[in-house]
Amino acid sequence: MGDKFVGTPKKASVHVNQNEDLIFEKSSPGKKAYRLSELDVPAVDAAALLGDAVRTDLGVMPELSEIEIVRHFTRLSTWNYAIDLGMFPLGSCTMKYNGRVNELVARLEGLADAHPYQPESLSQGVLEIMQVLSDSLLDITGMDSITLQPAAGAHGEFTGILLVRAYHESKGNPRKKILIPDSAHGTNPATAAVVGYQVQNLKSNAEGMVDLEELEKLVDEDTAALMLTNPSTIGVFESEIHKIADILHAKGALLYMDGANMNALVGKVRPGDFGVDVMHLNLHKTFSTPHGGGGPGSGPVACKKILEPFLPTPVLATKSNGTLTLDYNRPQSVGRVRAWYGNFGMFIRALAYILANGPDGLRQTTEDAVLNANYLRAKLEDVFDLPFKTASMHEVVFSDKLQAKNGVKTGDMGKRLLDYGFHAYTVSFPLIVAGAMMIEPTESESREELDLLIDALRQIAREAEENPELVKTAPHTTRLRRLDETTAARKPVLRWKAPVASTQLTPDTAAKEW
Amino acid sequence: MRYLPKSPSDREAMLADIGAKSIDDLFATVPAEYRLSRDLNVPRQHGEQEVIEHFKAFADKNALGYASFLGAGAYRHYRPVLIDTVVSRGEFLTSYTPYQPEIAQGTLQALFEFQTMICELTGMEISNASMYDGSTGAAEAVMMAVRVTGRNGAVVARTVHPEYREVLTTYAQHQSIPKTEVDYDPATGRVDLAKLDAAITDDTACVLIQSPNFFGTIEDVAAIADIAHKKGALLIVSIAEAVSLGIVKPPAEADIVAMEAQSFGVPVGYGGPYCGVIACKEKFLRQMPGRLAGETKDMDGKRGFVLTLSTREQHIRREKATSNICTNQSLVALMVTVFLTVYGKGLKELAEQNLAKAHYAAQTIGGSGKVLFGGAPRFNEFVYQGSRTSEEGNAALLQAKIVGGLPLEKFYPELGPNASLWCATELTTRAQIDAAAEVLK
């Protein structure tokens, strides 16, 4: 690549990170990292008690000492990028700081070891946490009722659409189809299909928003609901949202809101005020419960009064004596979507976040998130194509149009960002923008970190112009270089297998016929 | 606002750079009538110490300092200290789904190790990298069996966890999957094989059982598999108490195992987050929901791991998707992986302790009444039928700071008001068992 332009990352340099085998390759028979307490009851003969059902061989489970296990997982951890190391500009994923007090309170004795079947008289503390969190989320969304049961955002969508279906069924007809904008999250159409609805796609208009005329044409007596993300996936507030709601309601259809982007609205705007009938929240996004490398999430569903009778059982209620209870007697309920009450550990973390912020902090958080996105937009719109000029909220979507001329695609620039010490932005989304570069900074980034990202992206844009091969073959400084995903999918290797032990060859002394 | 890293002057300068006069300019696209002009009605801002005090006050209102004999799908086991040491590391705790594998090898390798251990323990060939929990995992497994067989019905044992069955009802209803329940043999508490045989039709996609089942007894998986397979149905085995796999033969005759791995180092935590997982025969790979970590090589030939087979996933297939699973339980799967690494082959010894404690508890507590379903082997749970109602017995136990077994009448009215489900694990002490027996005498 000669003396072509090579940018200089200001944030990162290559650091030592140690090699580490799979845990099975480090194991040796007889090592132990545990010792059980002394058995204080008579020992039993497992074979006598279990008969044919007794297990004799556990397979290849690892055998190591404690120090080896600590080093194994600590070394693995150093191979991960994380919010604690820097910014994740992932659009629509809302990767924000996870307050550490959240982790401490989630581990308090009495909360972490509460059993889901312990008597209600001994559960008032956990139920109060659910109550205070529910009340807070209801005021934040402007809705009337809520269930905390869904285990993740997509599970919340599933629950929300079940409510929609049950509502229409109670009126005599479940209706047939769900309208979904082409800008929607991929889980939206999947959810509608899983609940037994036909999906009807709705084209976005030139601003990337819902096309009202198109909507008017499509909504009819067979439409159960529209699933809408607001702010949309291009980070734009649907400013004609009230008209959208009116068009749906006029035909008896409901408005479902995907609340993935609520980080742009908390404390400033409430979906319940602009006509939303049902929505889910992602506690692992807006309310800072950690993503943990892909979960656990938590996806509460809030709804208007008309949908309350259909909420999953049990529903949190207050008895006449003021104590909290779980109400199972809900004849119109859609049933259960998960055992027990949901990802309770995430409720604790979300409530700790709300307590740490208060009303003033939540509003300032939203303002800072929107400020950060607009700052990035202002500082980058001269080097990257901006397909929609509409005002941005919490995220901004550029495209690779200017760089693609030199063969450099959005994915390449995302990979090059890794060399600069950042995680990539979202590259495969939204589908309405070819070569989308979807960036959501969140409120957690300082001006200094934003400036580092801006600097990195501007250098990469220049590299794409003057030294495209460098970008197309990135990353260059990570522990591993680009991975062969095609072979991984064509010849899947999904588990480790012990190598076949080599057996001693013995000479064959039998008479040879050749 | 200690989490916000901007000074007031930063904000001013940034607004100036954007060309906005005030922050309100940035919300101009929101119609004025929808802008909130008041403070949210949420608790006021708390200092860190106040947050901790707040939650300590909640914790104090719970069952602090009680002995407990509750199991029924949520099990108290000792959690080695290493688990929280590892999952508290920011690089695991605060990382994202590994969509950029070059900088997520830590999570990916750990998930690959998780999948391997789950396969070894369940006797299955492949495993995914986790599901929401055991209940949704079982429902997803049934939907998977419908896709694999092209048939449509599910035959479900009544000894499957009642809440799992409720979740399945919710899921099955909208996929138009008819569900038939099969009763248990009153002598053993196991699936009634004759009734099972009669319930399977030409349109049965799968038989769903749980082993150890809700009563704690171990099903005859091989016999059930025979019956299901003869009629062309798949067998799905749900496992709610994963520690049983240390001493109970794995359900290798099953086609799909839908397991709840909470027992492997995950806090009981009032029911979640837990760690569901689906493991199965390799031939069903393309119909398996959820994420998978797979081994591959990088451009330089070095071993590495990626999320793979995403063509099955919702974000590619959209309305053709057969499952809408997105976020899974990655960090909880990591807890499980650490737990299994600490115990390793020692899982057998742990399971033996559970067996011994439950055996002693059944003998001791059972002395004041009877233990039902003696005709079958069991792991760490048993059904006790006392001389008074479970409600009365439990009230007396609470006086002694003991939480007794789960009353079963709500789920199994035929067992009457005196039957309850008891669990003892390695954490249950002889003194606690003796004290409970004394109260119930």
Interface residues (C-beta under 8 A of the other chain):
Chain A: E20 L22 I23 F24 S27 K31 K32 A33 Y34 L36 S37 L39 D40 V41 P42 A43 V44 A46 L49 L50 G51 D52 A53 V54 R55 L58 G59 V60 M61 P62 E63 L64 E66 I69 V70 H72 F73 T74 L76 S77 T78 W79 N80 Y81 A82 I83 D84 L85 F88 L90 C93 M95 Y97 N98 G99 V101 E103 L104 V105 R107 L108 E109 G110 L111 A112 D113 A114 H115 P116 Y117 Q118 P119 S121 L122 S123 Q124 G125 V126 E128 I129 V132 D135 S136 D139 I140 A151 A152 G153 A154 H155 E157 F158 L162 R165 I180 H185 G186 T187 P189 A190 T191 A192 A193 V194 V195 G196 V199 V236 F237 S239 I241 H242 V266 G267 K268 V269 R270 D273 F274 H284 P290 H291 G292 G293 G294 G295 P296 G297 S298 P312 V334 G335 R336 V337 R338 A339 W340 Y341 G342 N343 F344 G345 M346 I348 A352 I354 L355 A356 N357 G358 P359 D360 G361 L362 R363 Q364 T365 E367 D368 V370 L371 N372 N374 Y375 R377 A378 K379 T390 A391 M393 G414 K415 L418 H423 A424 S428 E443 S444 E445 S446 R447 E449 P475 T478 R479 L480 R481 R482 L483 D484 E485 T487 A488 A489 P492 V493 L494 R495 W496
Chain B: M1 R2 Y3 L4 P5 K6 D10 R11 A13 M14 L15 D17 I18 G19 A20 I23 L26 F27 A28 T29 V30 P31 Y34 R35 L36 D39 L40 N41 V42 P43 R44 Q45 H46 E48 E50 V51 I52 H54 F55 K56 A57 F58 A59 D60 K61 N62 A63 L64 Y66 S68 L70 A72 G73 A74 R76 P80 L82 D84 T85 V86 V87 S88 R89 G90 E91 F92 L93 T94 S95 Y96 T97 P98 Y99 Q100 P101 E102 I103 A104 Q105 G106 T107 Q109 A110 L111 F112 E113 Q115 T116 M117 C119 E120 L121 E125 I126 S127 A129 S130 Y132 D133 G134 S135 T136 H161 E163 Y164 E166 V167 T169 T170 Q173 H174 Q175 S176 I218 L245 G246 I247 V248 K249 P250 P267 V268 G269 Y270 G271 G272 P273 L285 R291 L292 A293 G294 E295 T296 K297 D298 M299 D300 K302 G304 F305 V306 T308 L309 S310 T311 E313 Q314 H315 I316 R317 R318 E319 K320 A321 T322 S323 N324 I325 C326 T327 N328 Q329 S330 L331 V332 L334 V338 L340 T341 V342 Y343 G344 K345 G346 L347 K348 E349 L350 E352 Q353 L355 A356 K357 H359 Y360 P377 N394 L398 V403 L406 E426 T429 R430 A431 I433
